[in-house]
Amino acid sequence: MKQFLKSNSNYFIFFATFTVAVLLLVFIDNKYTVNSIKVDGLSKKVDFAGLNEINNQRIWKLNENKIIESLAIKNPAYTISSVEINYPDSILINTHLRLHRAYLSNDEGYFILSDDAVIIGKVREKTENSIPTINYYQSIPFSAYQMGSSIGQKDIVDAVKFLDLVQRARERVTSIDITGFYMLGLYTEEHEYLFSSEKDTSLQMYQFEQAVRQFQADGTRYKTLDLRFDKPIVKF
């Protein structure tokens, strides 16, 4: 009889322990499941995709860098600045909308480039008159790049950087011609600025800022500022 009671007691203890363990695992699973996702920096004009794939996931299985990579692919119009996993059940995503900086002409239409030379649009016809067009000396197949792809050509990347530089000087660039690695021409209604991808980018930016600041302070009128050589060349 004692043996029977002892056996039943051991069975009861095992069953109770097993039940408590299962309930505890269910509780932890529910408690540490993503049920709150906050995204800062969204635009009402552009949807943000991919959140459904994160919601209701077990939070300890998620990786911040992998979330950034996944969301960046699905949202080429946005820059994903950071992802914060906050236990037990929430995620904070910081992002901002990429600006339309320039059209890049290709064989079938245009790529819309962001300020970091990422393709955020592919169009057959231009619809924005406020951004300039980059005319490139080589043919770029329309189908060779997908939305969210980064442009690999250094001279195109440099041209976008120089575009931002000229715009910060409060000038509107109307067109950009890249006729070779050594010749990046940015044109405004009054001036032409010539840069080169063969020369240090930071040095050209510094020389541009110094020259334009001096011209604006003196009221000097000029036509061309050529920064491709050791010293800037100015044509009046």
C-alpha positions, 0 to 999 in steps of 0.5 A: 500500500505504501509503495502504491501511494509513493508511486502515485505521489511521484506520478503526481509530483511529475505531472504537476511539475510538467504542467507548471513547466508547460504553463511557464513556457507558454507564459514566457512565449506569450510575454516575449512575443513582439506585439508592439512595433513603433516606426519613427520618421514615416511619411504619409505619402509612402507606405512602409512594408515588412512589419507583419513579418516581425509582429508576433515573432519571438523577440529573442530570435530576432536580430537588429541587423537582420531586421534592418537588412530585411526592411531596407530591401522592402522599403527602398524609399526609406533609410533605416537608421536603427532598430531597437529591440526592447524586451519583453515585447516591443521594437522601435524602428528609426527611419527617414524618407530618402530625398529625390536628388536626381534622375539618371538617364538610361536606355529605356527611361530614368532611375530616380536617385536618392542622396546616397545614390540608391535607386528609389524609383524607375520611370519611363518619363520624368515627372519632377521638374525640380530635380536635375537629370544626370546624363551618363557617357555609358549606356545603363540597361534599365533592367540591370538594376532593381529598386533599392540597388546602390549605384556602383559607379564612383563618378555617379556617386560623386556627382550626387555628392557634388549636387548636394554641395552646390545645392547647399550653396543655394544654387539650383542645378538644372543638369549634370553631364558625366562625360568621363571619370575626369569630367563631371559637369554640374550646370546652374542657370548662371554657373558651371561647376566642373569636378573630377572623380580622379581627384580627392572628393573632400578636397574639391568640396573644400575648394568649392566652399572656399571659392564660392564663399569668397565670390559671394562675399565680394560680389564677384561674378563668374561663369565657370569654377573648374576644380579638377586640377591642383588649384581651382580655375575660374572663368569670368 
